[in-house]
């Protein structure tokens, strides 16, 4: 279902240790902000939403599950989508 490699957006809910989950995902190359080409403003995603430039949606969910398992955190829900074109404010 989600094997295409590209820009992936993943949003999730965990029961605790939100900051630790986000940090661990960040260490794996996920980011909580972006900039549009030619603009100097940084746009921040909602608290438990991240993106990665070179993953599949399957890989993103697997990464998140691995982080949650290693931290003993319950992953309540998550969705990862291929986001090759988007806009934000």
C-alpha positions in Angstrom: 0.0 0.0 0.0 2.6 2.6 1.0 5.9 1.6 -0.7 6.5 4.7 -2.8 9.6 6.7 -1.6 9.1 10.4 -1.4 8.0 13.2 1.0 6.0 11.6 3.8 3.9 13.3 6.3 3.1 11.4 9.5 0.7 12.3 12.2 0.3 10.3 15.4 -1.0 10.2 19.0 0.9 8.6 21.8 -0.1 8.2 25.5 3.0 9.8 27.0 6.6 10.9 26.3 5.6 13.0 23.3 8.9 15.0 23.4 11.0 11.9 23.6 9.1 10.3 20.6 9.5 13.5 18.6 13.3 13.7 19.5 13.8 10.0 18.5 12.1 10.6 15.2 14.1 13.7 14.6 17.3 11.7 15.2 16.1 9.5 12.3 15.7 12.5 9.9 12.1 13.5 10.5 11.4 17.2 10.9 8.6 19.3 12.4 9.1 22.3 10.2 9.6 23.3 6.6 10.4 26.3 4.4 9.0 27.1 0.9 11.7 27.6 -1.7 12.6 31.3 -2.0 10.9 32.2 1.4 12.7 32.9 4.7 9.8 32.0 6.9 9.8 28.6 8.8 6.5 26.8 9.0 5.9 24.5 12.0 3.7 21.4 11.8 1.2 20.5 14.5 2.8 19.0 17.6 2.6 15.3 16.7 3.1 15.7 13.0 6.4 15.2 11.2 7.7 14.8 7.7 10.6 13.1 6.0 11.9 13.7 2.5 12.9 10.1 1.5 10.6 7.5 3.1 7.6 5.5 2.2 4.4 5.6 4.4 5.1 2.0 5.4 8.7 2.9 6.5 7.4 6.0 8.5 4.8 3.9 10.4 7.5 1.2 11.0 9.9 3.9 12.3 7.3 5.3 14.6 6.3 1.9 16.0 10.0 1.1 16.6 10.5 4.3 18.5 7.4 3.8 20.6 8.4 0.2 21.4 11.9 1.2 22.4 10.5 3.9 24.7 7.6 1.8 26.1 5.1 4.2 24.7 1.6 3.2 23.5 1.0 4.3 19.9 -2.7 5.1 19.9 -3.1 6.0 16.2 -1.0 7.2 13.3 -1.4 8.0 9.6 1.4 8.5 7.1 0.8 9.9 3.6 2.8 10.6 0.5 2.8 14.4 0.4 4.5 15.4 -2.8 2.6 18.6 -3.2 1.3 20.7 -0.3 0.7 24.2 1.0 0.7 25.6 4.5 0.2 28.7 6.6 
